[in-house]
Amino acid sequence: MKAIIDFDAAKVSDVHEELGQCTMWGYQDAEGRAGGMIEPDRFIAEYASRSGRAIEPAGIHYYLILTTFQHYLAFVTLARGWLDHGGDVRMARLLFTLGQDRLELGRFLNII
């Protein structure tokens, strides 16, 4: 068996950051399952149960907001570069994720 391990974003971080990122909309399938496998609440409960760690909903909420905002900014930057320089048409899909990020931020911040 062969595998590739991508350590691109490897770091020591707060467990709430990882759980927030794993359960954000961009990593869910059409049915809302985290990683396309399991409902976010069940994923978090399973993590807490198996790790023995206490998980604070407010911590996950904080990182959902932060990660979604970072995602939005990264995609705005990439989309702007694509629009300014007429890049690869495959990058046009970035424009369609921006609206969803904005909706999620509004929902997380209780402004929509």
JOWORA-V181399 format. One record per pair of residues at least 24 apart in sequence whose ideal C-beta (glycine too) atoms are under 6 Angstrom apart, sorted by the first residue. I is the first residue (numbers start at 1). J is the second residue. Records with the same first field share a line. If there is no record, write none. Layout:
I: J, J
//
This chain:
16: 59, 60, 63
17: 63
19: 44, 60
20: 60, 63, 64, 67
21: 67
24: 64, 67, 68
25: 104
64: 108
65: 108
68: 101, 104, 105
71: 101
72: 101
//
